[in-house]
Amino acid sequence: MGHIRLGIIFSVVTALLTEICYSQTLGSNVQFFNIENGLSHSAAKHLLVDSKGYLWIATPDGLNRYDGYSFVTFKHILSDTTSLCDNYVRHLCEDKQGNLWVATSNGLSCYLRANGHFINFYHDPNNDKSIASNNVFFVYQDRQGTIWVKTIETLEKYNPRTRDFTHYRHYNDVFNYASNDFFFSIFEDSKGRLWVGTKDGLNFFDRQLEIFRRYDHDPSNPFSISDNRIKAICEDRKGNLWIGTENGLNLFNPGTNKFIRFFHEPRNPNSLVHNVINDMFFDEAGILWIATMDGFCNYNPVTQRFQSYTAVQYRGILQPLTGISTMVKDKANNLWIGSYEGVTKIDLKPFKFGIFPKDNKELVFNVTALYLSGRNELWAGTRRSELLLLKKLPDKKEFVIDKNYNFRHILSEGIYAILPMSHESLWLGTSDGIFEFNKLTGNIFRVKPNKPIINFLENNWIHTFYIDKRNVVWIGSEYGLHQYDPKNQQWKAYVQLSPTQDIPIHSVRCFVSDNKNNLWIGTDDGLICYNIDTKEYKKYLSNPKKSIRSIPSNSIYSLLYTQNNQLWVGTNAGLCRYNPASDDFWVLTEFEGLPNNTIYAMQDDSHGNIWLTTNKGIIKFEPAGETFTTYDLADGLQGYEFNQGAGTKSSDNQIFFGGVNGLNYFYPDSIQPYAYEPSTVITNLEIVTVGVKRNYSVSPGMKIVIPARTKMFTLYFAALDLTYPANNKYMYKLSSSSTEGLWINVGNKNFVQFSNLRPGNYTLQIKGSNSDQVWSKNPFVVYLIVETPFYKTTWAKVIYVFLTLLSIFLFIRWRTIRLIQENRELQERNAASIEINRQKEELSLKNKNITDSINYARRIQMAMFPSERNFRRILPNSFVYHRPKDIVSGDFYWVHEKGDKIFLAAVDCTGHGVPGAFMSILGIELFRNLMNTNIEDPGTILDKLNEEFTRVFAGMEEDMSLKDGMDVSFCVWNRHANELLFAGAEHVLYYIRNNQIFEVKGDRFSVGIEPREETVKFTTHTIQLLPQDMVYLFSDGYADQFGGPEGKKFKYRRFRHLLLNIYRMPLEQQKAILDETFELWKGNQEQVDDILIIGFRA
């Protein structure tokens, strides 16, 4: 009982699911658009597909245009009188000129396609010819081209010549309120009668008498209209009117003036889906489509039945269809549904491919193996170990699960190959060996070799089976090739086909035989050809470096021997065909146009086309034209991915392929492209000039002027088949007056960019195709006028010639004047040169005399200096490094011996050269005079020297100013006591003892005649020397010298460091190092001052 009850429940649930899916399923593809997808507002008040194929959407926040790629929004701009008159858009109408009339809550607008501007009409209280009200609900054009407008109280007739409106007032119950969201309707029937829907009934407008006849609801008359609020009107092929109201649908026969009412009946699935009707239309087949507040339905006048749709399946989720305000069907057979929640597109075209499971997305089968046991009976194995028996319905083309054989999990492993062993049994190749299944009893058992050897089938993945003409079963597995002879019940494990018997066969994935009894074996280590009769064996390996005509990969996934005796090999790196004459392969990969390189399964059709399954859907390859056609989810595929080896073909050429989400089946001859030829339009022109980007609308035949400063411009276009815009393709041709362009296929790219286009006139033609590559016959043509920059125009060339001639004339004129001036200047220069040479000779003579005088002065100066021999006699352990900047020097030294005392001075006179030399001669003479006195204290000597210096210059005139003087280092060394007395004028003394340098600072004023506020005295410093102490007296010339890598001064810190490094060396070596160091430091710099350094050892 439990099993029966469970079966009943399963049957009921299955039936309910089937019924629900049937009521929900319409068409083949569903898309949903709302504000997140680019709409200015999710609520769609009205939908219109215009004559070109654009979809227009009226919303409470602007007007939207959809071209398949993006939404363009038109809104009211306060500062732009050519913009939309208001953002709350209610209704749309296209006139015979292709202009769009827009009814809004604040006026009426007309969109002119030619210039992309709006003309707006508003109510003017001072003009009785203006529109009666700004609150416009409906706009309509009749067959004569007259525009009719519906406001709440009136019917308006527009006169395009005068732009005036004529008002026709109908019955209006002021107590019957109509909201802003109310729908009205205007309709002209086949006899030219104008019908107007109002909130107070249906009105017939007599255009000759200009009066209305009203049909209203009469509760006591069952043949009256069901409700006074009229929302939609349309006409069937018999001339009957269908009126949608806020309470039911009405069929009206104008001849009898009677209404037949249709209402929603909750228990009748064939009744109206809902009583509140917002929109209606008849399609080409005469089917009435009805939009209501709770879904939509269609009515077939022949069967007199309603088919209701309250939800659609979108991305695997049931989306309810509520609040539908508008519906329209485009030329590509797409149904567009506008509601408060967005716009829904349903592709009414059936899928090209049959699919299993069709509707119930809860049931997903990863089909990995297929076997046809009859024309209408198909066995399918799945990766989840399900074995399915599918049967074709008698009156349909669909395959469904056999109700008497429900799918079951019969194994714990996936099924990857199916082989019939008898009328009653099937062999199932799994990832764990082979199992035999009895179709009658449902029993299953593992197939084992009959000899007590290792079970080579256990834990072995079985990929494929093949039965040869001897009835021997070939088994392709992950661990090699095996054979089974059913007649003798003999097994052969790990079959070796090579004559040497030492070439192992790895994973075997597929078999196929040709007309020469060759068995082709696809493995993961190449392709094997084995002749069953002759035992001949050959292996083909991928070797693209050696030959481009080898197989593209060693991993063989599928093999096909076609009806025209051709062998095709599918690999994981491309497709190839075997050429018996040359024993090589013709290879096709993605580089040659193959959409995907992974070929899982192949089947051929009666026309010689090859059908391939890949990771990108199903591909149809036409070898004759070497063309590929790709089919994807929009065509009804179970998914993009298919499974290796999951393919078969029936005796009547129906092809089956298994994939990760189910099964696809089809007759190749039934796969035909949809014949709709879309219009191709240019949706936008984008021009980029210097720092500015502008967008323009484009109409057919338009002359587009491209400014000369344009760096780049882009044309965006669309083929207005909105079924699957991503698959639409495009080509363009650019021709000039001198060259006929070529058609350039840009694939799915819906724009073309041009940069640096040469000036001239061009013709641009653009073609588009639908998603099935049916191309538009009439291209969209525009004319491009690329302006010539002014510098390349004829006027510019005339100016260039004139300026060139003028420049030549002016140059010649200037050159003549210049030559005259140069000749005059040359004569003057010659005279000046003679004078300069004369002065040069005179200056040379004077310079020689001066130089001779200075050299003579140098000899006098050097004669007054102590001689080197006398200096060495007085101070044997000493050196003098004296380097004048000029010929004569302002630095001098002086030495005098008196008993055990040696008087030593190093003097730096102010300035250098001749002035310094005069000062040095004066200083030497003053030192000599002072030595005739008994003064031996250095400080006192400097005081006396200062007095004498002042006395010498005391006779200067009062108006003369002299600030020269001397910086002096003066010391007295008592050799007996080894005591050194020192006094300094702006000089210091260094002495070095035991690697330590000591500095004795002199006074901070010089010897000179500079006036001072008080009398200054020089200080005497006493230093007790030790043997080997080194004493240095010096001027500032060495430390002030610029040089080194950075051109800086040598400075005293570096000078002290140098002395510390050399003070132990012999005195002559010290002098040499001082000179070498100075030269290296000075480099190419000029010597800045006289240099004097005296050193002696105690």
Secondary structure, DSSP 8 states (H G I E B T S, - for coil): -HHHHHHHHHHHHHHHHHHHHHHH--SSEEEEE-GGGT-S-S---EEEE-SSS-EEEEETTEEEEE-SS-EEEE---TT-TTS-S-S-EEEEEE-TTS-EEEEETTEEEEEETTTTEEEEE---TT-TTS-S-S-EEEEEE-TT--EEEEESSEEEEEETTTTEEEEEE----TTS---TT---EEEE-TTS-EEEEETTEEEEEETTTTEEEEE---TT-TTS-S-S-EEEEEE-TTS-EEEEETTEEEEEETTTTEEEEE---TT-TTS-S-S-EEEEEE-TTS-EEEEETTEEEEEETTTTEEEEE-EEEETTEEEE--SEEEEEE-TTSEEEEEETTEEEEEE-S--SSEEES-S-TT----EEEEEEEETTEEEEEETTSEEEEEEE-TTSS-EEE-TTS--EE--SS-EEEEEE-SSSEEEEEETTEEEEEETTT--EEE---SSSS--TTTT--EEEEEE-TT--EEEEETTEEEEEETTTTEEE-S---STTS------EEEEEE-TTSEEEEEETTEEEEEETTT--EEEE---TTT-TTS-S-S-EEEEEE-TTS-EEEEETTEEEEEETTTTEEEEE-GGGT-S-S---EEEE-TTS-EEEEETTEEEEEETTTTEEEEE-GGGT-S-S-EEEEEEEE-TT--EEEEETTEEEEE-GGG---------EEEEEEEEEETTEEEEE---TT-EEEE-TT-SEEEEEEEE---SSGGG--EEEEEEESS-----EEEET--EEEEES--SEEEEEEEEEB-TT--B-SS-EEEEEEE---GGGSHHHHHHHHHHHHHHHHHHHHHHHHHHHHHHHHHHHHHHHHHHHHHHHHHHHHHHHHHHHHHHHHHHHHHHHS--HHHHHHH-SSEEEEEE-SSSS-SEEEEEEEETTEEEEEEEEESS-HHHHHHHHHHHHHHHHHHTTSS---HHHHHHHHHHHHHHHTTTS-TT-----EEEEEEEEEETTTTEEEEEEES-EEEEEETTEEEEEE-BSS-EE----SS------EEEE--TT-EEEEE-STTTT-EETTTTEE-HHHHHHHHHHHHTTS-HHHHHHHHHHHHHHHHTTS---S-EEEEEEE-
